[in-house]
Amino acid sequence: MTTTENATTVTGQLSAAGALLAILSAHADLPTPTAGLKQFFRPGTDIPWGAWGVTLSLHRGLDAFEQWREALGLDPATTDTGECDTTHWLTAHGTRHGVPVEVNGFYNLPDTDGTGE
């Protein structure tokens, strides 16, 4: 089966699901992420177009994001930033257990009075 065919059947998700279980099992002491499977479309990377992979999202600040990024050995150079309205995030990418992995950390900018995150 080709990568494209794998992306359109459940077969493509099985490797990602196994990788998710392995990642969570190996790092059970880290902060709880919102975990899931995702189909990746990242031009200009070594991730196959439409490959299924793992996404971990952390909504309690950047400390948890950094713990996961380090634990998975994701290169800080792969970290992108994003924002939409008042939501800000960092995203780090890599490959673990043969599938793409994305770790997202959501945060708030400090308020002008110094409160916030």
Phi and psi restraints in degrees (value plus and minus 20) as a CYANA .aco file:
   2 THR   PHI    -102.7   -62.7
   2 THR   PSI     147.0   187.0
   3 THR   PHI     -78.8   -38.8
   3 THR   PSI     -61.5   -21.5
   4 THR   PHI     -82.2   -42.2
   4 THR   PSI     -63.8   -23.8
   5 GLU   PHI     -85.3   -45.3
   5 GLU   PSI     -60.1   -20.1
   6 ASN   PHI     -78.2   -38.2
   6 ASN   PSI     -55.4   -15.4
   7 ALA   PHI     -91.2   -51.2
   7 ALA   PSI     -36.6     3.4
   8 THR   PHI    -126.7   -86.7
   8 THR   PSI     -15.9    24.1
   9 THR   PHI    -147.3  -107.3
   9 THR   PSI     145.9   185.9
  10 VAL   PHI     -81.5   -41.5
  10 VAL   PSI     -46.8    -6.8
  11 THR   PHI     -71.3   -31.3
  11 THR   PSI     -60.3   -20.3
  12 GLY   PHI     -84.9   -44.9
  12 GLY   PSI     -47.4    -7.4
  13 GLN   PHI    -102.9   -62.9
  13 GLN   PSI     -41.9    -1.9
  14 LEU   PHI     -83.4   -43.4
  14 LEU   PSI     -62.8   -22.8
  15 SER   PHI     -83.9   -43.9
  15 SER   PSI     -60.9   -20.9
  16 ALA   PHI     -86.2   -46.2
  16 ALA   PSI     -60.2   -20.2
  17 ALA   PHI     -84.9   -44.9
  17 ALA   PSI     -60.4   -20.4
  18 GLY   PHI     -84.4   -44.4
  18 GLY   PSI     -60.9   -20.9
  19 ALA   PHI     -84.4   -44.4
  19 ALA   PSI     -60.7   -20.7
  20 LEU   PHI     -80.7   -40.7
  20 LEU   PSI     -66.2   -26.2
  21 LEU   PHI     -81.8   -41.8
  21 LEU   PSI     -63.0   -23.0
  22 ALA   PHI     -84.0   -44.0
  22 ALA   PSI     -62.4   -22.4
  23 ILE   PHI     -84.5   -44.5
  23 ILE   PSI     -68.9   -28.9
  24 LEU   PHI     -84.5   -44.5
  24 LEU   PSI     -59.7   -19.7
  25 SER   PHI     -84.9   -44.9
  25 SER   PSI     -60.4   -20.4
  26 ALA   PHI     -92.9   -52.9
  26 ALA   PSI     -40.0     0.0
  27 HIS   PHI    -148.2  -108.2
  27 HIS   PSI      20.9    60.9
  28 ALA   PHI     -83.8   -43.8
  28 ALA   PSI     -36.0     4.0
  29 ASP   PHI    -108.9   -68.9
  29 ASP   PSI     -23.1    16.9
  30 LEU   PHI    -106.1   -66.1
  30 LEU   PSI     144.5   184.5
  31 PRO   PHI     -77.2   -37.2
  31 PRO   PSI     123.5   163.5
  32 THR   PHI     -87.4   -47.4
  32 THR   PSI     101.8   141.8
  33 PRO   PHI    -115.1   -75.1
  33 PRO   PSI     144.2   184.2
  34 THR   PHI    -103.7   -63.7
  34 THR   PSI      96.5   136.5
  35 ALA   PHI    -132.3   -92.3
  35 ALA   PSI     126.6   166.6
  36 GLY   PHI    -187.0  -147.0
  36 GLY   PSI     159.8   199.8
  37 LEU   PHI    -125.0   -85.0
  37 LEU   PSI     127.5   167.5
  38 LYS   PHI    -167.1  -127.1
  38 LYS   PSI     125.7   165.7
  39 GLN   PHI    -110.9   -70.9
  39 GLN   PSI     105.7   145.7
  40 PHE   PHI    -116.0   -76.0
  40 PHE   PSI     116.3   156.3
  41 PHE   PHI    -154.5  -114.5
  41 PHE   PSI      63.2   103.2
  42 ARG   PHI    -141.5  -101.5
  42 ARG   PSI      72.2   112.2
  43 PRO   PHI     -80.7   -40.7
  43 PRO   PSI     128.4   168.4
  44 GLY   PHI      59.7    99.7
  44 GLY   PSI      -5.2    34.8
  45 THR   PHI    -144.6  -104.6
  45 THR   PSI     157.5   197.5
  46 ASP   PHI    -108.4   -68.4
  46 ASP   PSI     -13.2    26.8
  47 ILE   PHI     -98.5   -58.5
  47 ILE   PSI     103.5   143.5
  48 PRO   PHI     -79.9   -39.9
  48 PRO   PSI     117.7   157.7
  49 TRP   PHI     -76.1   -36.1
  49 TRP   PSI     103.0   143.0
  50 GLY   PHI      60.6   100.6
  50 GLY   PSI      -9.1    30.9
  51 ALA   PHI     -90.3   -50.3
  51 ALA   PSI     123.1   163.1
  52 TRP   PHI    -103.5   -63.5
  52 TRP   PSI     119.9   159.9
  53 GLY   PHI    -169.6  -129.6
  53 GLY   PSI    -186.2  -146.2
  54 VAL   PHI    -128.7   -88.7
  54 VAL   PSI     119.5   159.5
  55 THR   PHI    -147.4  -107.4
  55 THR   PSI     113.2   153.2
  56 LEU   PHI    -142.8  -102.8
  56 LEU   PSI     105.5   145.5
  57 SER   PHI    -139.7   -99.7
  57 SER   PSI     114.7   154.7
  58 LEU   PHI    -141.6  -101.6
  58 LEU   PSI     103.8   143.8
  59 HIS   PHI    -129.9   -89.9
  59 HIS   PSI      -9.5    30.5
  60 ARG   PHI    -135.2   -95.2
  60 ARG   PSI      14.2    54.2
  61 GLY   PHI      84.3   124.3
  61 GLY   PSI     154.9   194.9
  62 LEU   PHI    -104.5   -64.5
  62 LEU   PSI     -35.5     4.5
  63 ASP   PHI     -80.9   -40.9
  63 ASP   PSI     -65.6   -25.6
  64 ALA   PHI     -85.1   -45.1
  64 ALA   PSI     -60.7   -20.7
  65 PHE   PHI     -77.5   -37.5
  65 PHE   PSI     -67.8   -27.8
  66 GLU   PHI     -85.9   -45.9
  66 GLU   PSI     -56.9   -16.9
  67 GLN   PHI     -79.8   -39.8
  67 GLN   PSI     -65.1   -25.1
  68 TRP   PHI     -89.4   -49.4
  68 TRP   PSI     -61.9   -21.9
  69 ARG   PHI     -78.8   -38.8
  69 ARG   PSI     -66.0   -26.0
  70 GLU   PHI     -85.8   -45.8
  70 GLU   PSI     -64.9   -24.9
  71 ALA   PHI     -80.6   -40.6
  71 ALA   PSI     -55.6   -15.6
  72 LEU   PHI    -108.2   -68.2
  72 LEU   PSI     -22.4    17.6
  73 GLY   PHI      46.1    86.1
  73 GLY   PSI      12.3    52.3
  74 LEU   PHI     -99.9   -59.9
  74 LEU   PSI     108.1   148.1
  75 ASP   PHI     -82.1   -42.1
  75 ASP   PSI     106.8   146.8
  76 PRO   PHI     -76.0   -36.0
  76 PRO   PSI     -45.5    -5.5
  77 ALA   PHI     -87.3   -47.3
  77 ALA   PSI     -36.6     3.4
  78 THR   PHI    -105.7   -65.7
  78 THR   PSI     -21.7    18.3
  79 THR   PHI     -99.4   -59.4
  79 THR   PSI     106.5   146.5
  80 ASP   PHI    -129.6   -89.6
  80 ASP   PSI     138.7   178.7
  81 THR   PHI    -135.0   -95.0
  81 THR   PSI     137.1   177.1
  82 GLY   PHI    -174.9  -134.9
  82 GLY   PSI     140.9   180.9
  83 GLU   PHI    -176.2  -136.2
  83 GLU   PSI     131.0   171.0
  84 CYS   PHI    -170.0  -130.0
  84 CYS   PSI      94.5   134.5
  85 ASP   PHI      37.1    77.1
  85 ASP   PSI    -138.4   -98.4
  86 THR   PHI    -117.4   -77.4
  86 THR   PSI     -19.3    20.7
  87 THR   PHI    -111.1   -71.1
  87 THR   PSI     111.0   151.0
  88 HIS   PHI    -146.7  -106.7
  88 HIS   PSI     129.4   169.4
  89 TRP   PHI    -173.8  -133.8
  89 TRP   PSI     140.1   180.1
  90 LEU   PHI    -136.5   -96.5
  90 LEU   PSI     125.2   165.2
  91 THR   PHI    -154.2  -114.2
  91 THR   PSI     107.0   147.0
  92 ALA   PHI    -134.5   -94.5
  92 ALA   PSI     123.6   163.6
  93 HIS   PHI    -143.2  -103.2
  93 HIS   PSI     134.1   174.1
  94 GLY   PHI    -195.1  -155.1
  94 GLY   PSI    -187.0  -147.0
  95 THR   PHI    -152.1  -112.1
  95 THR   PSI     111.3   151.3
  96 ARG   PHI    -157.6  -117.6
  96 ARG   PSI     120.2   160.2
  97 HIS   PHI      33.5    73.5
  97 HIS   PSI      11.3    51.3
  98 GLY   PHI      60.5   100.5
  98 GLY   PSI     -12.1    27.9
  99 VAL   PHI    -149.2  -109.2
  99 VAL   PSI     135.9   175.9
 100 PRO   PHI     -84.7   -44.7
 100 PRO   PSI     124.4   164.4
 101 VAL   PHI    -150.7  -110.7
 101 VAL   PSI     117.6   157.6
 102 GLU   PHI    -150.7  -110.7
 102 GLU   PSI     108.3   148.3
 103 VAL   PHI    -135.8   -95.8
 103 VAL   PSI     105.5   145.5
 104 ASN   PHI    -134.4   -94.4
 104 ASN   PSI     114.2   154.2
 105 GLY   PHI    -142.6  -102.6
 105 GLY   PSI     100.3   140.3
 106 PHE   PHI    -119.6   -79.6
 106 PHE   PSI     123.1   163.1
 107 TYR   PHI    -172.8  -132.8
 107 TYR   PSI     145.2   185.2
 108 ASN   PHI    -132.1   -92.1
 108 ASN   PSI     121.8   161.8
 109 LEU   PHI     -94.3   -54.3
 109 LEU   PSI     128.3   168.3
 110 PRO   PHI     -80.4   -40.4
 110 PRO   PSI     123.5   163.5
 111 ASP   PHI     -89.3   -49.3
 111 ASP   PSI     145.0   185.0
 112 THR   PHI     -81.9   -41.9
 112 THR   PSI     -41.3    -1.3
 113 ASP   PHI    -109.2   -69.2
 113 ASP   PSI     -14.7    25.3
 114 GLY   PHI      70.4   110.4
 114 GLY   PSI     -22.7    17.3
 115 THR   PHI    -105.1   -65.1
 115 THR   PSI     158.1   198.1
 116 GLY   PHI      74.5   114.5
 116 GLY   PSI    -185.1  -145.1
